[in-house]
Amino acid sequence: MSGEKDSYDKATYGNTHAPWLSASTPVDVNLDGLREYASLMAKQQMQLAGDSAHLTHLYDTPQQAWHGKVLGEAATVREQLANNASELSAYLGYLGQAFYNIGSAAQTIADIYADGDATSAASINDVLFAFGSKDVPRPDGLPKGIGQTYLEALAAQGGTAQTGAPGESSPEWGHPTSETISPYQQMQTSPGPNGQRMEKVVTSIPGSGVTIETTTVYNARGEVLTTKTVRTTTSYDSSRHTLTTTTENTSGDRLTGSSTTTQRYDGGRVAEETTVNHDAAGRETTTSRTTTAADGSTTETSSKPVDGERKVTDRVVTGASTQGGGDTPPEKTIASAYDPVTRDGLG
């Protein structure tokens, strides 16, 4: 409106005045510094992915707090909290991808100028290429074995994008059919795209507590694309009232990780459950422990080794469950006096 004046003109100027955007001060970037920066970005992505796993309580707690039929207001809060958790999870996923992209771009710049003059300035085209632009030529200084996309690498090998196998839980797999191989073996076969098929064989060894699940994916010519094996061993110690389950994961012939879960029983309930995860070299990565008190309250703790010491990364305490009104007999409800079925004994 004519004549109006910005009452916050100084604040507006301070927020919008950014002379550094037009600055042309040259920046000297050390190639070793770029590589270190790329490594730090990769570590940030890995740490963010690990920390995001501790946010599962944002999904679980509202469902546990307002389970089943609840008041409309409670259902609204439950849904809103679930939506907030989903949005936060999506944001963290994009943030992790941004860490990876920025780190990859920094590494690419370092690779481009690895054999050149360290004092040379990177051209804008080289930076655009590092960020994946297809409108600029491939830098001359970039080694041929670096900078190919997945599709470009497949094309160079004479393959196509469809030669890769979809994930085990991908919706691209069709409905599985079951078959009994022996009294100790069951097999499921699922058809996949481009003539692929996935076979999952479960072997149970009687009396040993060992179960082996092997998942193999074949291409249309019957050649093995991927093989994954999960070996689970279960044992019970009656003197300590503990049930121990050890799981080993193998991809091809290579061990990719393992975990050991120990449940300690007190009477008919699990008083404590501890899961220790290890990497392919057998090093402990994370540990989670859940203790349940006699009143039903639980304490969940997650930790991991950091610089030789155990660092707690997450701790959640949940009080004992309170009895809801869903199981209250009809004759004890406040509406009983007005319900002809219960009032007149018609039920």
DAMO-V109611 format. One record per pair of residues at least 12 apart in sequence whose ideal C-beta (glycine too) atoms are under 10 Angstrom apart, sorted by sequence separation. I is the first residue (numbers start at 1). J is the second residue. If there is no record, write none. Layout:
I & J
I & J
This chain:
62 & 74
65 & 77
66 & 78
110 & 122
124 & 136
125 & 137
126 & 138
127 & 139
130 & 142
144 & 156
176 & 188
177 & 189
187 & 199
188 & 200
189 & 201
201 & 213
202 & 214
215 & 227
216 & 228
233 & 245
234 & 246
246 & 258
247 & 259
248 & 260
261 & 273
262 & 274
263 & 275
275 & 287
276 & 288
288 & 300
289 & 301
290 & 302
301 & 313
302 & 314
303 & 315
330 & 342
331 & 343
65 & 78
66 & 79
109 & 122
113 & 126
123 & 136
125 & 138
126 & 139
129 & 142
176 & 189
177 & 190
187 & 200
188 & 201
200 & 213
201 & 214
202 & 215
214 & 227
215 & 228
216 & 229
232 & 245
233 & 246
234 & 247
246 & 259
247 & 260
261 & 274
262 & 275
274 & 287
275 & 288
276 & 289
288 & 301
289 & 302
301 & 314
302 & 315
329 & 342
64 & 78
112 & 126
125 & 139
126 & 140
150 & 164
176 & 190
177 & 191
186 & 200
187 & 201
188 & 202
200 & 214
201 & 215
214 & 228
215 & 229
232 & 246
233 & 247
245 & 259
246 & 260
247 & 261
260 & 274
261 & 275
262 & 276
274 & 288
275 & 289
287 & 301
288 & 302
289 & 303
300 & 314
301 & 315
302 & 316
62 & 77
63 & 78
66 & 81
112 & 127
126 & 141
132 & 147
134 & 149
174 & 189
175 & 190
176 & 191
186 & 201
187 & 202
199 & 214
200 & 215
201 & 216
213 & 228
214 & 229
215 & 230
231 & 246
232 & 247
233 & 248
245 & 260
246 & 261
260 & 275
261 & 276
273 & 288
274 & 289
275 & 290
287 & 302
288 & 303
300 & 315
301 & 316
62 & 78
65 & 81
123 & 139
126 & 142
174 & 190
175 & 191
185 & 201
186 & 202
187 & 203
199 & 215
200 & 216
213 & 229
214 & 230
231 & 247
232 & 248
244 & 260
245 & 261
246 & 262
259 & 275
260 & 276
261 & 277
273 & 289
274 & 290
286 & 302
287 & 303
288 & 304
299 & 315
300 & 316
301 & 317
331 & 347
61 & 78
62 & 79
109 & 126
112 & 129
122 & 139
130 & 147
132 & 149
173 & 190
174 & 191
185 & 202
186 & 203
198 & 215
199 & 216
200 & 217
212 & 229
213 & 230
214 & 231
230 & 247
231 & 248
244 & 261
245 & 262
259 & 276
260 & 277
272 & 289
273 & 290
274 & 291
286 & 303
287 & 304
299 & 316
300 & 317
330 & 347
62 & 80
63 & 81
108 & 126
109 & 127
112 & 130
129 & 147
172 & 190
173 & 191
174 & 192
184 & 202
185 & 203
186 & 204
198 & 216
199 & 217
212 & 230
213 & 231
230 & 248
231 & 249
243 & 261
244 & 262
245 & 263
258 & 276
259 & 277
260 & 278
272 & 290
273 & 291
286 & 304
287 & 305
298 & 316
299 & 317
300 & 318
62 & 81
63 & 82
108 & 127
111 & 130
172 & 191
173 & 192
174 & 193
184 & 203
185 & 204
197 & 216
198 & 217
199 & 218
211 & 230
212 & 231
213 & 232
229 & 248
230 & 249
231 & 250
243 & 262
244 & 263
258 & 277
259 & 278
271 & 290
272 & 291
273 & 292
284 & 303
285 & 304
286 & 305
298 & 317
299 & 318
61 & 81
62 & 82
109 & 129
110 & 130
170 & 190
172 & 192
173 & 193
179 & 199
181 & 201
184 & 204
197 & 217
198 & 218
211 & 231
212 & 232
229 & 249
230 & 250
242 & 262
243 & 263
244 & 264
257 & 277
258 & 278
270 & 290
271 & 291
272 & 292
284 & 304
285 & 305
297 & 317
298 & 318
108 & 129
109 & 130
120 & 141
172 & 193
181 & 202
182 & 203
183 & 204
184 & 205
196 & 217
197 & 218
210 & 231
211 & 232
212 & 233
228 & 249
229 & 250
242 & 263
243 & 264
257 & 278
258 & 279
270 & 291
271 & 292
284 & 305
297 & 318
298 & 319
59 & 81
62 & 84
105 & 127
108 & 130
109 & 131
168 & 190
170 & 192
172 & 194
176 & 198
178 & 200
179 & 201
181 & 203
184 & 206
196 & 218
197 & 219
210 & 232
211 & 233
228 & 250
229 & 251
240 & 262
241 & 263
242 & 264
243 & 265
257 & 279
258 & 280
270 & 292
271 & 293
283 & 305
296 & 318
297 & 319
298 & 320
58 & 81
59 & 82
62 & 85
105 & 128
107 & 130
108 & 131
116 & 139
170 & 193
173 & 196
174 & 197
176 & 199
183 & 206
195 & 218
196 & 219
197 & 220
209 & 232
210 & 233
211 & 234
227 & 250
228 & 251
229 & 252
241 & 264
242 & 265
255 & 278
256 & 279
257 & 280
269 & 292
271 & 294
287 & 310
296 & 319
297 & 320
298 & 321
58 & 82
61 & 85
105 & 129
106 & 130
108 & 132
116 & 140
172 & 196
173 & 197
174 & 198
176 & 200
195 & 219
196 & 220
209 & 233
210 & 234
227 & 251
228 & 252
229 & 253
231 & 255
240 & 264
241 & 265
255 & 279
256 & 280
257 & 281
258 & 282
295 & 319
296 & 320
297 & 321
60 & 85
105 & 130
116 & 141
173 & 198
190 & 215
192 & 217
194 & 219
195 & 220
197 & 222
208 & 233
209 & 234
210 & 235
226 & 251
227 & 252
237 & 262
240 & 265
241 & 266
255 & 280
257 & 282
269 & 294
273 & 298
287 & 312
288 & 313
295 & 320
296 & 321
58 & 84
59 & 85
104 & 130
105 & 131
112 & 138
113 & 139
115 & 141
166 & 192
172 & 198
192 & 218
194 & 220
195 & 221
208 & 234
209 & 235
226 & 252
227 & 253
229 & 255
241 & 267
254 & 280
255 & 281
259 & 285
266 & 292
284 & 310
287 & 313
288 & 314
289 & 315
290 & 316
291 & 317
292 & 318
293 & 319
294 & 320
295 & 321
296 & 322
58 & 85
59 & 86
104 & 131
105 & 132
112 & 139
114 & 141
115 & 142
165 & 192
166 & 193
185 & 212
186 & 213
187 & 214
188 & 215
190 & 217
192 & 219
193 & 220
195 & 222
198 & 225
208 & 235
209 & 236
229 & 256
231 & 258
232 & 259
233 & 260
234 & 261
236 & 263
237 & 264
243 & 270
255 & 282
259 & 286
260 & 287
261 & 288
262 & 289
263 & 290
264 & 291
267 & 294
269 & 296
272 & 299
273 & 300
274 & 301
275 & 302
277 & 304
286 & 313
293 & 320
57 & 85
58 & 86
102 & 130
104 & 132
111 & 139
112 & 140
113 & 141
114 & 142
115 & 143
165 & 193
166 & 194
170 & 198
192 & 220
198 & 226
199 & 227
200 & 228
201 & 229
202 & 230
203 & 231
204 & 232
205 & 233
224 & 252
228 & 256
247 & 275
257 & 285
259 & 287
266 & 294
286 & 314
290 & 318
292 & 320
56 & 85
101 & 130
102 & 131
112 & 141
113 & 142
114 & 143
165 & 194
185 & 214
189 & 218
196 & 225
236 & 265
251 & 280
259 & 288
55 & 85
58 & 88
59 & 89
101 & 131
109 & 139
111 & 141
112 & 142
164 & 194
166 & 196
168 & 198
241 & 271
242 & 272
243 & 273
244 & 274
245 & 275
246 & 276
247 & 277
248 & 278
250 & 280
58 & 89
101 & 132
108 & 139
111 & 142
112 & 143
162 & 193
163 & 194
165 & 196
249 & 280
111 & 143
114 & 146
162 & 194
164 & 196
166 & 198
168 & 200
242 & 274
55 & 88
56 & 89
109 & 142
162 & 195
163 & 196
165 & 198
192 & 225
55 & 89
108 & 142
111 & 145
112 & 146
160 & 194
162 & 196
211 & 245
213 & 247
111 & 146
112 & 147
209 & 244
52 & 88
111 & 147
209 & 245
210 & 246
211 & 247
212 & 248
214 & 250
52 & 89
55 & 92
209 & 246
108 & 146
212 & 250
107 & 146
108 & 147
52 & 92
51 & 92
52 & 93
49 & 92
52 & 95
104 & 147
48 & 92
49 & 93
52 & 96
173 & 217
48 & 93
48 & 95
49 & 96
168 & 215
48 & 96
47 & 96
48 & 97
168 & 217
45 & 95
46 & 96
49 & 99
167 & 217
44 & 95
45 & 96
48 & 99
166 & 217
44 & 96
45 & 97
47 & 99
48 & 100
165 & 217
45 & 98
46 & 99
164 & 217
165 & 218
44 & 98
45 & 99
46 & 100
165 & 219
44 & 99
45 & 100
43 & 99
44 & 100
45 & 101
163 & 219
41 & 98
42 & 99
45 & 102
162 & 219
163 & 220
41 & 99
42 & 100
44 & 102
45 & 103
162 & 220
168 & 226
40 & 99
41 & 100
44 & 103
165 & 224
167 & 226
41 & 101
43 & 103
165 & 225
168 & 228
41 & 102
42 & 103
164 & 225
165 & 226
38 & 100
41 & 103
42 & 104
163 & 225
164 & 226
40 & 103
41 & 104
38 & 102
39 & 103
41 & 105
37 & 102
38 & 103
41 & 106
42 & 107
37 & 103
38 & 104
40 & 106
41 & 107
38 & 105
39 & 106
35 & 103
38 & 106
39 & 107
34 & 103
37 & 106
38 & 107
36 & 106
37 & 107
38 & 108
34 & 105
35 & 106
38 & 109
34 & 106
35 & 107
37 & 109
38 & 110
33 & 106
34 & 107
37 & 110
38 & 111
34 & 108
35 & 109
36 & 110
31 & 106
34 & 109
35 & 110
34 & 110
35 & 111
29 & 106
33 & 110
34 & 111
31 & 109
32 & 110
31 & 110
34 & 113
35 & 114
29 & 109
30 & 110
31 & 111
34 & 114
29 & 110
31 & 112
31 & 113
31 & 114
29 & 113
31 & 116
32 & 118
31 & 118
30 & 118
34 & 122
29 & 118
28 & 118
28 & 119
29 & 121
28 & 121
29 & 122
27 & 121
26 & 121
27 & 122
54 & 286
53 & 286
54 & 288
50 & 285
53 & 288
50 & 286
57 & 300
54 & 300
54 & 302
53 & 302
51 & 302
50 & 302
65 & 318
50 & 304
64 & 318
67 & 321
70 & 324
61 & 316
69 & 324
70 & 325
60 & 316
65 & 321
68 & 324
69 & 325
70 & 326
57 & 314
61 & 318
64 & 321
67 & 324
69 & 326
56 & 314
60 & 318
66 & 324
68 & 326
54 & 313
55 & 314
57 & 316
67 & 326
53 & 313
54 & 314
56 & 316
53 & 314
54 & 315
57 & 318
51 & 313
54 & 316
50 & 313
51 & 314
